[in-house]
Amino acid sequence: MCCTGTISFLRHPIIRYLLCEASHKFDTLAAKTILQLRKQYPQIKLILVLPCVSQADRWPPADIAAYQEIMEQADKVVYTSQKYTRDCMFKRNRHLVDYSSVCICYLNKETGGTAYTVKYAQKCGLQIINIAEGFFVAI
């Protein structure tokens, strides 16, 4: 299922807030998709959950510009830490799960931060939607 199709599925009246981490690649695509769909479904709210204020400081200029554009259009931005710490990503990932009922992910390997977060989401009883078509990894 593509990102637009998956997020369109979430336009149900009960699902109003979409939390996104807004980092590189998949998360930027998801945030931009949410912003596009918000034009058609104004009840959708984009909440960015970020690990720290300085998250994008060392990113390439084009990525920083896209990140800032997304932040300007977000309905809310939540920082789980003010400064970068060893566990700020872990806190961000836990926050995403703890305040969600569905986990949309692009999981294509059994290790790493995404795999750990999806396992935690499963443990918490969230519905998991893995859109890594053809790359699904059972965990």
N, CA, C and O atoms as CSV, one atom per row, in Angstrom:
chain,resi,resn,atom,element,x,y,z
A,1,MET,N,N,0.867,-1.181,0.000
A,1,MET,CA,C,0.000,0.000,0.000
A,1,MET,C,C,0.904,1.233,0.000
A,1,MET,O,O,1.856,1.297,0.778
A,2,CYS,N,N,0.628,2.179,-0.834
A,2,CYS,CA,C,1.464,3.373,-0.918
A,2,CYS,C,C,1.181,4.311,0.251
A,2,CYS,O,O,0.196,4.145,0.971
A,3,CYS,N,N,2.039,5.275,0.426
A,3,CYS,CA,C,1.896,6.222,1.539
A,3,CYS,C,C,0.575,6.975,1.476
A,3,CYS,O,O,-0.104,7.104,2.495
A,4,THR,N,N,0.194,7.476,0.295
A,4,THR,CA,C,-1.055,8.223,0.172
A,4,THR,C,C,-2.242,7.332,0.478
A,4,THR,O,O,-3.157,7.749,1.189
A,5,GLY,N,N,-2.246,6.109,-0.044
A,5,GLY,CA,C,-3.337,5.178,0.215
A,5,GLY,C,C,-3.452,4.829,1.689
A,5,GLY,O,O,-4.556,4.767,2.230
A,6,THR,N,N,-2.336,4.605,2.331
A,6,THR,CA,C,-2.343,4.275,3.751
A,6,THR,C,C,-2.861,5.431,4.576
A,6,THR,O,O,-3.698,5.237,5.457
A,7,ILE,N,N,-2.380,6.620,4.308
A,7,ILE,CA,C,-2.804,7.771,5.095
A,7,ILE,C,C,-4.244,8.142,4.752
A,7,ILE,O,O,-4.972,8.623,5.620
A,8,SER,N,N,-4.669,7.933,3.511
A,8,SER,CA,C,-6.073,8.174,3.163
A,8,SER,C,C,-6.985,7.269,3.978
A,8,SER,O,O,-8.069,7.683,4.389
A,9,PHE,N,N,-6.555,6.049,4.209
A,9,PHE,CA,C,-7.303,5.110,5.044
A,9,PHE,C,C,-7.536,5.701,6.432
A,9,PHE,O,O,-8.535,5.395,7.083
A,10,LEU,N,N,-6.627,6.535,6.873
A,10,LEU,CA,C,-6.712,7.112,8.215
A,10,LEU,C,C,-7.576,8.367,8.276
A,10,LEU,O,O,-7.576,9.051,9.299
A,11,ARG,N,N,-8.302,8.687,7.229
A,11,ARG,CA,C,-9.150,9.878,7.249
A,11,ARG,C,C,-10.425,9.649,8.046
A,11,ARG,O,O,-11.255,10.549,8.174
A,12,HIS,N,N,-10.577,8.458,8.576
A,12,HIS,CA,C,-11.740,8.126,9.397
A,12,HIS,C,C,-11.946,9.208,10.452
A,12,HIS,O,O,-10.968,9.711,11.005
A,13,PRO,N,N,-13.198,9.583,10.748
A,13,PRO,CA,C,-13.458,10.683,11.694
A,13,PRO,C,C,-12.822,10.491,13.078
A,13,PRO,O,O,-12.531,11.472,13.762
A,14,ILE,N,N,-12.607,9.255,13.486
A,14,ILE,CA,C,-12.019,9.022,14.807
A,14,ILE,C,C,-10.525,9.357,14.801
A,14,ILE,O,O,-9.985,9.799,15.815
A,15,ILE,N,N,-9.861,9.150,13.672
A,15,ILE,CA,C,-8.424,9.408,13.575
A,15,ILE,C,C,-8.233,10.837,13.091
A,15,ILE,O,O,-8.526,11.160,11.939
A,16,ARG,N,N,-7.741,11.681,13.976
A,16,ARG,CA,C,-7.605,13.093,13.630
A,16,ARG,C,C,-6.174,13.587,13.695
A,16,ARG,O,O,-5.816,14.532,12.992
A,17,TYR,N,N,-5.360,12.977,14.512
A,17,TYR,CA,C,-4.006,13.464,14.722
A,17,TYR,C,C,-3.014,12.443,14.190
A,17,TYR,O,O,-3.063,11.267,14.552
A,18,LEU,N,N,-2.119,12.897,13.332
A,18,LEU,CA,C,-1.089,12.030,12.789
A,18,LEU,C,C,0.256,12.525,13.295
A,18,LEU,O,O,0.673,13.648,13.011
A,19,LEU,N,N,0.920,11.668,14.048
A,19,LEU,CA,C,2.221,12.005,14.597
A,19,LEU,C,C,3.293,11.521,13.636
A,19,LEU,O,O,3.199,10.421,13.092
A,20,CYS,N,N,4.293,12.328,13.435
A,20,CYS,CA,C,5.345,12.011,12.483
A,20,CYS,C,C,6.664,12.500,13.047
A,20,CYS,O,O,6.717,13.530,13.719
A,21,GLU,N,N,7.730,11.760,12.772
A,21,GLU,CA,C,9.017,12.179,13.316
A,21,GLU,C,C,9.767,13.166,12.442
A,21,GLU,O,O,10.691,13.820,12.926
A,22,ALA,N,N,9.412,13.298,11.193
A,22,ALA,CA,C,9.965,14.310,10.279
A,22,ALA,C,C,11.480,14.285,10.166
A,22,ALA,O,O,12.117,15.338,10.117
A,23,SER,N,N,12.053,13.115,10.125
A,23,SER,CA,C,13.476,13.039,9.837
A,23,SER,C,C,13.635,12.741,8.350
A,23,SER,O,O,12.732,13.038,7.569
A,24,HIS,N,N,14.730,12.178,7.954
A,24,HIS,CA,C,15.004,11.953,6.533
A,24,HIS,C,C,14.087,10.916,5.898
A,24,HIS,O,O,13.440,10.134,6.594
A,25,LYS,N,N,14.041,10.919,4.622
A,25,LYS,CA,C,13.458,9.908,3.749
A,25,LYS,C,C,11.990,9.630,4.016
A,25,LYS,O,O,11.148,10.486,3.745
A,26,PHE,N,N,11.659,8.448,4.544
A,26,PHE,CA,C,10.271,8.034,4.697
A,26,PHE,C,C,9.471,9.036,5.509
A,26,PHE,O,O,8.326,9.335,5.170
A,27,ASP,N,N,10.050,9.550,6.563
A,27,ASP,CA,C,9.314,10.456,7.444
A,27,ASP,C,C,8.999,11.779,6.754
A,27,ASP,O,O,7.934,12.355,6.973
A,28,THR,N,N,9.912,12.260,5.928
A,28,THR,CA,C,9.647,13.469,5.155
A,28,THR,C,C,8.529,13.204,4.146
A,28,THR,O,O,7.633,14.032,3.979
A,29,LEU,N,N,8.582,12.062,3.481
A,29,LEU,CA,C,7.534,11.694,2.541
A,29,LEU,C,C,6.181,11.592,3.259
A,29,LEU,O,O,5.174,12.091,2.755
A,30,ALA,N,N,6.154,10.956,4.421
A,30,ALA,CA,C,4.903,10.817,5.174
A,30,ALA,C,C,4.355,12.184,5.579
A,30,ALA,O,O,3.161,12.444,5.426
A,31,ALA,N,N,5.222,13.059,6.095
A,31,ALA,CA,C,4.774,14.392,6.516
A,31,ALA,C,C,4.235,15.190,5.333
A,31,ALA,O,O,3.199,15.845,5.448
A,32,LYS,N,N,4.929,15.139,4.201
A,32,LYS,CA,C,4.462,15.868,3.017
A,32,LYS,C,C,3.137,15.300,2.516
A,32,LYS,O,O,2.274,16.045,2.051
A,33,THR,N,N,2.977,13.999,2.609
A,33,THR,CA,C,1.724,13.364,2.201
A,33,THR,C,C,0.579,13.810,3.111
A,33,THR,O,O,-0.519,14.105,2.638
A,34,ILE,N,N,0.839,13.856,4.399
A,34,ILE,CA,C,-0.177,14.316,5.352
A,34,ILE,C,C,-0.575,15.759,5.036
A,34,ILE,O,O,-1.759,16.096,5.045
A,35,LEU,N,N,0.401,16.596,4.761
A,35,LEU,CA,C,0.105,17.997,4.442
A,35,LEU,C,C,-0.733,18.109,3.169
A,35,LEU,O,O,-1.627,18.952,3.091
A,36,GLN,N,N,-0.456,17.271,2.177
A,36,GLN,CA,C,-1.259,17.272,0.954
A,36,GLN,C,C,-2.687,16.822,1.247
A,36,GLN,O,O,-3.647,17.452,0.805
A,37,LEU,N,N,-2.818,15.739,1.989
A,37,LEU,CA,C,-4.149,15.206,2.299
A,37,LEU,C,C,-4.954,16.141,3.189
A,37,LEU,O,O,-6.185,16.132,3.152
A,38,ARG,N,N,-4.274,16.937,3.978
A,38,ARG,CA,C,-4.952,17.879,4.869
A,38,ARG,C,C,-5.769,18.896,4.077
A,38,ARG,O,O,-6.754,19.432,4.585
A,39,LYS,N,N,-5.366,19.163,2.841
A,39,LYS,CA,C,-6.133,20.086,1.994
A,39,LYS,C,C,-7.519,19.516,1.700
A,39,LYS,O,O,-8.503,20.254,1.645
A,40,GLN,N,N,-7.588,18.217,1.514
A,40,GLN,CA,C,-8.852,17.547,1.224
A,40,GLN,C,C,-9.594,17.151,2.506
A,40,GLN,O,O,-10.824,17.133,2.534
A,41,TYR,N,N,-8.844,16.836,3.562
A,41,TYR,CA,C,-9.418,16.396,4.839
A,41,TYR,C,C,-8.906,17.311,5.947
A,41,TYR,O,O,-7.965,16.953,6.656
A,42,PRO,N,N,-9.505,18.476,6.103
A,42,PRO,CA,C,-8.983,19.466,7.056
A,42,PRO,C,C,-9.010,19.018,8.514
A,42,PRO,O,O,-8.390,19.658,9.363
A,43,GLN,N,N,-9.717,17.929,8.820
A,43,GLN,CA,C,-9.738,17.446,10.196
A,43,GLN,C,C,-8.416,16.786,10.590
A,43,GLN,O,O,-8.147,16.593,11.776
A,44,ILE,N,N,-7.589,16.438,9.596
A,44,ILE,CA,C,-6.295,15.808,9.880
A,44,ILE,C,C,-5.334,16.865,10.415
A,44,ILE,O,O,-5.197,17.942,9.835
A,45,LYS,N,N,-4.680,16.550,11.511
A,45,LYS,CA,C,-3.688,17.446,12.111
A,45,LYS,C,C,-2.336,16.750,12.108
A,45,LYS,O,O,-2.234,15.576,12.463
A,46,LEU,N,N,-1.313,17.467,11.712
A,46,LEU,CA,C,0.053,16.935,11.700
A,46,LEU,C,C,0.774,17.393,12.954
A,46,LEU,O,O,0.949,18.590,13.185
A,47,ILE,N,N,1.190,16.430,13.758
A,47,ILE,CA,C,1.977,16.715,14.958
A,47,ILE,C,C,3.360,16.108,14.742
A,47,ILE,O,O,3.493,14.896,14.570
A,48,LEU,N,N,4.372,16.944,14.751
A,48,LEU,CA,C,5.750,16.465,14.620
A,48,LEU,C,C,6.290,16.144,16.003
A,48,LEU,O,O,6.194,16.957,16.922
A,49,VAL,N,N,6.850,14.973,16.143
A,49,VAL,CA,C,7.474,14.571,17.401
A,49,VAL,C,C,8.963,14.432,17.105
A,49,VAL,O,O,9.389,13.522,16.394
A,50,LEU,N,N,9.738,15.346,17.660
A,50,LEU,CA,C,11.159,15.451,17.330
A,50,LEU,C,C,12.019,15.139,18.542
A,50,LEU,O,O,11.620,15.410,19.675
A,51,PRO,N,N,13.200,14.569,18.311
A,51,PRO,CA,C,14.050,14.170,19.436
A,51,PRO,C,C,14.706,15.342,20.163
A,51,PRO,O,O,14.925,15.283,21.373
A,52,CYS,N,N,15.018,16.404,19.426
A,52,CYS,CA,C,15.680,17.561,20.050
A,52,CYS,C,C,15.618,18.747,19.089
A,52,CYS,O,O,15.359,18.585,17.896
A,53,VAL,N,N,15.855,19.918,19.618
A,53,VAL,CA,C,15.782,21.148,18.820
A,53,VAL,C,C,16.819,21.138,17.696
A,53,VAL,O,O,16.557,21.653,16.609
A,54,SER,N,N,17.977,20.563,17.946
A,54,SER,CA,C,19.074,20.599,16.979
A,54,SER,C,C,19.085,19.420,16.007
A,54,SER,O,O,20.112,19.153,15.383
A,55,GLN,N,N,17.978,18.719,15.869
A,55,GLN,CA,C,17.934,17.498,15.052
A,55,GLN,C,C,18.541,17.693,13.663
A,55,GLN,O,O,19.308,16.842,13.212
A,56,ALA,N,N,18.226,18.768,12.989
A,56,ALA,CA,C,18.628,18.935,11.583
A,56,ALA,C,C,19.907,19.752,11.398
A,56,ALA,O,O,20.277,20.058,10.264
A,57,ASP,N,N,20.573,20.103,12.463
A,57,ASP,CA,C,21.736,20.998,12.360
A,57,ASP,C,C,22.817,20.534,11.392
A,57,ASP,O,O,23.463,21.368,10.757
A,58,ARG,N,N,23.027,19.255,11.265
A,58,ARG,CA,C,24.106,18.749,10.407
A,58,ARG,C,C,23.604,18.135,9.108
A,58,ARG,O,O,24.359,17.460,8.408
A,59,TRP,N,N,22.367,18.358,8.791
A,59,TRP,CA,C,21.793,17.825,7.554
A,59,TRP,C,C,22.233,18.666,6.363
A,59,TRP,O,O,22.646,19.813,6.540
A,60,PRO,N,N,22.154,18.120,5.155
A,60,PRO,CA,C,22.435,18.903,3.948
A,60,PRO,C,C,21.416,20.039,3.811
A,60,PRO,O,O,20.274,19.897,4.249
A,61,PRO,N,N,21.816,21.158,3.210
A,61,PRO,CA,C,20.926,22.318,3.095
A,61,PRO,C,C,19.548,22.011,2.495
A,61,PRO,O,O,18.545,22.550,2.963
A,62,ALA,N,N,19.482,21.159,1.473
A,62,ALA,CA,C,18.185,20.843,0.851
A,62,ALA,C,C,17.273,20.125,1.837
A,62,ALA,O,O,16.069,20.379,1.865
A,63,ASP,N,N,17.835,19.234,2.644
A,63,ASP,CA,C,17.045,18.513,3.642
A,63,ASP,C,C,16.567,19.454,4.749
A,63,ASP,O,O,15.446,19.325,5.241
A,64,ILE,N,N,17.417,20.390,5.131
A,64,ILE,CA,C,17.033,21.373,6.156
A,64,ILE,C,C,15.880,22.231,5.646
A,64,ILE,O,O,14.939,22.511,6.388
A,65,ALA,N,N,15.949,22.646,4.391
A,65,ALA,CA,C,14.876,23.475,3.822
A,65,ALA,C,C,13.547,22.723,3.812
A,65,ALA,O,O,12.513,23.297,4.153
A,66,ALA,N,N,13.563,21.450,3.428
A,66,ALA,CA,C,12.334,20.645,3.420
A,66,ALA,C,C,11.800,20.468,4.843
A,66,ALA,O,O,10.594,20.540,5.078
A,67,TYR,N,N,12.703,20.240,5.774
A,67,TYR,CA,C,12.358,20.064,7.191
A,67,TYR,C,C,11.700,21.337,7.743
A,67,TYR,O,O,10.682,21.267,8.431
A,68,GLN,N,N,12.284,22.483,7.438
A,68,GLN,CA,C,11.732,23.753,7.920
A,68,GLN,C,C,10.363,24.040,7.302
A,68,GLN,O,O,9.474,24.568,7.969
A,69,GLU,N,N,10.202,23.693,6.040
A,69,GLU,CA,C,8.908,23.879,5.376
A,69,GLU,C,C,7.828,23.022,6.050
A,69,GLU,O,O,6.704,23.480,6.260
A,70,ILE,N,N,8.176,21.794,6.380
A,70,ILE,CA,C,7.235,20.909,7.076
A,70,ILE,C,C,6.918,21.458,8.461
A,70,ILE,O,O,5.757,21.477,8.870
A,71,MET,N,N,7.934,21.902,9.180
A,71,MET,CA,C,7.718,22.436,10.531
A,71,MET,C,C,6.790,23.648,10.514
A,71,MET,O,O,5.946,23.801,11.397
A,72,GLU,N,N,6.945,24.500,9.518
A,72,GLU,CA,C,6.098,25.701,9.413
A,72,GLU,C,C,4.627,25.354,9.191
A,72,GLU,O,O,3.745,26.118,9.583
A,73,GLN,N,N,4.363,24.225,8.573
A,73,GLN,CA,C,2.993,23.828,8.261
A,73,GLN,C,C,2.395,22.861,9.283
A,73,GLN,O,O,1.201,22.566,9.231
A,74,ALA,N,N,3.204,22.376,10.195
A,74,ALA,CA,C,2.707,21.439,11.205
A,74,ALA,C,C,1.741,22.147,12.152
A,74,ALA,O,O,1.871,23.344,12.408
A,75,ASP,N,N,0.785,21.400,12.660
A,75,ASP,CA,C,-0.160,21.957,13.622
A,75,ASP,C,C,0.457,22.063,15.011
A,75,ASP,O,O,0.054,22.901,15.817
A,76,LYS,N,N,1.433,21.208,15.282
A,76,LYS,CA,C,2.095,21.221,16.586
A,76,LYS,C,C,3.454,20.544,16.440
A,76,LYS,O,O,3.613,19.613,15.651
A,77,VAL,N,N,4.428,21.019,17.207
A,77,VAL,CA,C,5.749,20.399,17.251
A,77,VAL,C,C,6.055,20.063,18.703
A,77,VAL,O,O,5.969,20.921,19.582
A,78,VAL,N,N,6.412,18.808,18.945
A,78,VAL,CA,C,6.752,18.335,20.287
A,78,VAL,C,C,8.211,17.901,20.276
A,78,VAL,O,O,8.622,17.121,19.417
A,79,TYR,N,N,8.987,18.399,21.218
A,79,TYR,CA,C,10.381,17.964,21.388
A,79,TYR,C,C,10.439,17.082,22.629
A,79,TYR,O,O,9.957,17.468,23.694
A,80,THR,N,N,11.029,15.899,22.492
A,80,THR,CA,C,11.135,15.026,23.659
A,80,THR,C,C,12.375,15.339,24.486
A,80,THR,O,O,12.480,14.886,25.625
A,81,SER,N,N,13.311,16.099,23.942
A,81,SER,CA,C,14.491,16.583,24.663
A,81,SER,C,C,14.862,17.939,24.073
A,81,SER,O,O,14.678,18.165,22.877
A,82,GLN,N,N,15.374,18.828,24.887
A,82,GLN,CA,C,15.823,20.116,24.362
A,82,GLN,C,C,17.163,19.988,23.635
A,82,GLN,O,O,17.374,20.621,22.601
A,83,LYS,N,N,18.065,19.168,24.177
A,83,LYS,CA,C,19.389,18.981,23.588
A,83,LYS,C,C,19.551,17.532,23.155
A,83,LYS,O,O,18.853,16.642,23.640
A,84,TYR,N,N,20.480,17.311,22.239
A,84,TYR,CA,C,20.778,15.947,21.823
A,84,TYR,C,C,21.376,15.190,22.995
A,84,TYR,O,O,22.310,15.663,23.643
A,85,THR,N,N,20.839,14.027,23.258
A,85,THR,CA,C,21.374,13.122,24.276
A,85,THR,C,C,21.447,11.726,23.673
A,85,THR,O,O,20.910,11.484,22.592
A,86,ARG,N,N,22.096,10.824,24.357
A,86,ARG,CA,C,22.224,9.460,23.856
A,86,ARG,C,C,20.870,8.777,23.691
A,86,ARG,O,O,20.718,7.886,22.856
A,87,ASP,N,N,19.897,9.192,24.479
A,87,ASP,CA,C,18.601,8.513,24.434
A,87,ASP,C,C,17.464,9.361,23.855
A,87,ASP,O,O,16.300,8.983,23.984
A,88,CYS,N,N,17.770,10.482,23.231
A,88,CYS,CA,C,16.682,11.340,22.741
A,88,CYS,C,C,15.880,10.677,21.616
A,88,CYS,O,O,14.671,10.892,21.521
A,89,MET,N,N,16.523,9.884,20.771
A,89,MET,CA,C,15.788,9.177,19.707
A,89,MET,C,C,14.877,8.115,20.323
A,89,MET,O,O,13.731,7.947,19.904
A,90,PHE,N,N,15.393,7.414,21.305
A,90,PHE,CA,C,14.597,6.409,22.021
A,90,PHE,C,C,13.366,7.056,22.653
A,90,PHE,O,O,12.261,6.524,22.546
A,91,LYS,N,N,13.553,8.194,23.308
A,91,LYS,CA,C,12.416,8.907,23.918
A,91,LYS,C,C,11.403,9.329,22.859
A,91,LYS,O,O,10.196,9.196,23.058
A,92,ARG,N,N,11.900,9.838,21.730
A,92,ARG,CA,C,11.018,10.243,20.632
A,92,ARG,C,C,10.201,9.058,20.134
A,92,ARG,O,O,8.987,9.165,19.961
A,93,ASN,N,N,10.869,7.923,19.902
A,93,ASN,CA,C,10.174,6.739,19.393
A,93,ASN,C,C,9.130,6.230,20.380
A,93,ASN,O,O,8.032,5.845,19.978
A,94,ARG,N,N,9.465,6.226,21.668
A,94,ARG,CA,C,8.505,5.803,22.694
A,94,ARG,C,C,7.303,6.748,22.723
A,94,ARG,O,O,6.164,6.298,22.848
A,95,HIS,N,N,7.549,8.032,22.609
A,95,HIS,CA,C,6.475,9.024,22.609
A,95,HIS,C,C,5.533,8.777,21.430
A,95,HIS,O,O,4.312,8.817,21.586
A,96,LEU,N,N,6.104,8.524,20.253
A,96,LEU,CA,C,5.290,8.257,19.070
A,96,LEU,C,C,4.344,7.080,19.316
A,96,LEU,O,O,3.161,7.146,18.980
A,97,VAL,N,N,4.868,6.013,19.899
A,97,VAL,CA,C,4.051,4.828,20.166
A,97,VAL,C,C,3.054,5.090,21.287
A,97,VAL,O,O,1.879,4.740,21.173
A,98,ASP,N,N,3.518,5.701,22.358
A,98,ASP,CA,C,2.672,5.896,23.541
A,98,ASP,C,C,1.455,6.773,23.265
A,98,ASP,O,O,0.458,6.682,23.980
A,99,TYR,N,N,1.519,7.610,22.255
A,99,TYR,CA,C,0.411,8.507,21.929
A,99,TYR,C,C,-0.259,8.151,20.601
A,99,TYR,O,O,-0.854,9.011,19.951
A,100,SER,N,N,-0.161,6.887,20.202
A,100,SER,CA,C,-0.722,6.448,18.925
A,100,SER,C,C,-1.577,5.203,19.085
A,100,SER,O,O,-1.477,4.485,20.080
A,101,SER,N,N,-2.424,4.957,18.086
A,101,SER,CA,C,-3.210,3.726,18.042
A,101,SER,C,C,-2.856,2.890,16.810
A,101,SER,O,O,-3.203,1.712,16.733
A,102,VAL,N,N,-2.167,3.504,15.853
A,102,VAL,CA,C,-1.732,2.832,14.632
A,102,VAL,C,C,-0.278,3.223,14.383
A,102,VAL,O,O,0.109,4.372,14.593
A,103,CYS,N,N,0.515,2.267,13.936
A,103,CYS,CA,C,1.919,2.526,13.589
A,103,CYS,C,C,2.093,2.259,12.102
A,103,CYS,O,O,2.022,1.114,11.655
A,104,ILE,N,N,2.323,3.325,11.339
A,104,ILE,CA,C,2.630,3.173,9.911
A,104,ILE,C,C,4.144,3.260,9.787
A,104,ILE,O,O,4.760,4.233,10.222
A,105,CYS,N,N,4.733,2.234,9.190
A,105,CYS,CA,C,6.196,2.201,9.129
A,105,CYS,C,C,6.661,1.712,7.769
A,105,CYS,O,O,5.887,1.191,6.966
A,106,TYR,N,N,7.944,1.899,7.543
A,106,TYR,CA,C,8.621,1.306,6.402
A,106,TYR,C,C,9.730,0.453,7.000
A,106,TYR,O,O,10.860,0.908,7.177
A,107,LEU,N,N,9.388,-0.779,7.304
A,107,LEU,CA,C,10.310,-1.692,7.979
A,107,LEU,C,C,10.787,-2.734,6.983
A,107,LEU,O,O,9.994,-3.514,6.456
A,108,ASN,N,N,12.092,-2.742,6.727
A,108,ASN,CA,C,12.624,-3.718,5.780
A,108,ASN,C,C,13.829,-4.487,6.324
A,108,ASN,O,O,14.547,-5.145,5.570
A,109,LYS,N,N,14.043,-4.397,7.634
A,109,LYS,CA,C,15.074,-5.220,8.268
A,109,LYS,C,C,14.695,-5.438,9.730
A,109,LYS,O,O,13.906,-4.685,10.301
A,110,GLU,N,N,15.264,-6.469,10.317
A,110,GLU,CA,C,14.873,-6.880,11.663
A,110,GLU,C,C,15.643,-6.190,12.784
A,110,GLU,O,O,15.385,-6.449,13.960
A,111,THR,N,N,16.572,-5.328,12.439
A,111,THR,CA,C,17.368,-4.647,13.455
A,111,THR,C,C,17.259,-3.138,13.270
A,111,THR,O,O,16.800,-2.659,12.233
A,112,GLY,N,N,17.682,-2.406,14.278
A,112,GLY,CA,C,17.702,-0.953,14.187
A,112,GLY,C,C,16.539,-0.302,14.906
A,112,GLY,O,O,15.686,-0.972,15.487
A,113,GLY,N,N,16.526,1.022,14.853
A,113,GLY,CA,C,15.548,1.809,15.582
A,113,GLY,C,C,14.118,1.576,15.146
A,113,GLY,O,O,13.214,1.526,15.980
A,114,THR,N,N,13.898,1.430,13.829
A,114,THR,CA,C,12.534,1.191,13.352
A,114,THR,C,C,12.041,-0.162,13.846
A,114,THR,O,O,10.917,-0.268,14.336
A,115,ALA,N,N,12.867,-1.193,13.724
A,115,ALA,CA,C,12.466,-2.535,14.175
A,115,ALA,C,C,12.164,-2.527,15.671
A,115,ALA,O,O,11.167,-3.105,16.103
A,116,TYR,N,N,13.005,-1.884,16.455
A,116,TYR,CA,C,12.776,-1.808,17.900
A,116,TYR,C,C,11.456,-1.094,18.198
A,116,TYR,O,O,10.685,-1.537,19.050
A,117,THR,N,N,11.204,-0.002,17.503
A,117,THR,CA,C,9.989,0.772,17.742
A,117,THR,C,C,8.746,-0.013,17.331
A,117,THR,O,O,7.730,0.037,18.025
A,118,VAL,N,N,8.812,-0.736,16.216
A,118,VAL,CA,C,7.672,-1.545,15.784
A,118,VAL,C,C,7.411,-2.666,16.788
A,118,VAL,O,O,6.256,-2.966,17.091
A,119,LYS,N,N,8.457,-3.280,17.301
A,119,LYS,CA,C,8.278,-4.321,18.333
A,119,LYS,C,C,7.601,-3.731,19.570
A,119,LYS,O,O,6.712,-4.351,20.152
A,120,TYR,N,N,8.019,-2.548,19.961
A,120,TYR,CA,C,7.392,-1.884,21.105
A,120,TYR,C,C,5.930,-1.566,20.809
A,120,TYR,O,O,5.070,-1.735,21.673
A,121,ALA,N,N,5.647,-1.108,19.596
A,121,ALA,CA,C,4.273,-0.796,19.197
A,121,ALA,C,C,3.401,-2.058,19.229
A,121,ALA,O,O,2.251,-2.008,19.665
A,122,GLN,N,N,3.947,-3.176,18.770
A,122,GLN,CA,C,3.210,-4.440,18.831
A,122,GLN,C,C,2.924,-4.819,20.276
A,122,GLN,O,O,1.814,-5.231,20.612
A,123,LYS,N,N,3.928,-4.677,21.123
A,123,LYS,CA,C,3.773,-5.001,22.546
A,123,LYS,C,C,2.675,-4.139,23.184
A,123,LYS,O,O,1.966,-4.585,24.086
A,124,CYS,N,N,2.550,-2.908,22.704
A,124,CYS,CA,C,1.537,-1.984,23.235
A,124,CYS,C,C,0.174,-2.170,22.575
A,124,CYS,O,O,-0.779,-1.478,22.935
A,125,GLY,N,N,0.063,-3.082,21.626
A,125,GLY,CA,C,-1.214,-3.385,20.998
A,125,GLY,C,C,-1.614,-2.503,19.840
A,125,GLY,O,O,-2.783,-2.497,19.454
A,126,LEU,N,N,-0.682,-1.758,19.271
A,126,LEU,CA,C,-1.005,-0.905,18.134
A,126,LEU,C,C,-1.196,-1.734,16.867
A,126,LEU,O,O,-0.562,-2.775,16.696
A,127,GLN,N,N,-2.066,-1.270,15.988
A,127,GLN,CA,C,-2.178,-1.851,14.662
A,127,GLN,C,C,-0.925,-1.429,13.902
A,127,GLN,O,O,-0.560,-0.253,13.924
A,128,ILE,N,N,-0.261,-2.370,13.230
A,128,ILE,CA,C,0.966,-2.085,12.487
A,128,ILE,C,C,0.654,-2.150,10.997
A,128,ILE,O,O,0.106,-3.139,10.511
A,129,ILE,N,N,1.008,-1.089,10.276
A,129,ILE,CA,C,0.893,-1.063,8.822
A,129,ILE,C,C,2.300,-0.826,8.277
A,129,ILE,O,O,2.842,0.275,8.373
A,130,ASN,N,N,2.879,-1.881,7.705
A,130,ASN,CA,C,4.223,-1.790,7.131
A,130,ASN,C,C,4.076,-1.636,5.625
A,130,ASN,O,O,3.624,-2.560,4.950
A,131,ILE,N,N,4.448,-0.491,5.100
A,131,ILE,CA,C,4.280,-0.250,3.669
A,131,ILE,C,C,5.534,-0.562,2.851
A,131,ILE,O,O,5.644,-0.143,1.698
A,132,ALA,N,N,6.455,-1.278,3.431
A,132,ALA,CA,C,7.641,-1.712,2.688
A,132,ALA,C,C,7.231,-2.876,1.788
A,132,ALA,O,O,7.548,-4.035,2.056
A,133,GLU,N,N,6.528,-2.540,0.732
A,133,GLU,CA,C,5.988,-3.550,-0.175
A,133,GLU,C,C,7.088,-4.473,-0.681
A,133,GLU,O,O,8.106,-4.034,-1.216
A,134,GLY,N,N,6.847,-5.762,-0.494
A,134,GLY,CA,C,7.819,-6.753,-0.955
A,134,GLY,C,C,9.015,-6.909,-0.047
A,134,GLY,O,O,9.879,-7.749,-0.295
A,135,PHE,N,N,9.078,-6.093,1.027
A,135,PHE,CA,C,10.217,-6.162,1.927
A,135,PHE,C,C,9.788,-6.469,3.359
A,135,PHE,O,O,10.570,-6.303,4.295
A,136,PHE,N,N,8.544,-6.915,3.527
A,136,PHE,CA,C,8.013,-7.102,4.875
A,136,PHE,C,C,8.901,-8.063,5.663
A,136,PHE,O,O,9.297,-9.121,5.171
A,137,VAL,N,N,9.198,-7.669,6.883
A,137,VAL,CA,C,9.993,-8.486,7.791
A,137,VAL,C,C,9.100,-8.821,8.973
A,137,VAL,O,O,8.614,-7.923,9.661
A,138,ALA,N,N,8.886,-10.089,9.211
A,138,ALA,CA,C,8.098,-10.500,10.379
A,138,ALA,C,C,8.971,-10.378,11.611
A,138,ALA,O,O,10.090,-10.890,11.646
A,139,ILE,N,N,8.454,-9.697,12.623
A,139,ILE,CA,C,9.226,-9.553,13.867
A,139,ILE,C,C,8.465,-10.136,15.027
A,139,ILE,O,O,8.950,-10.110,16.158
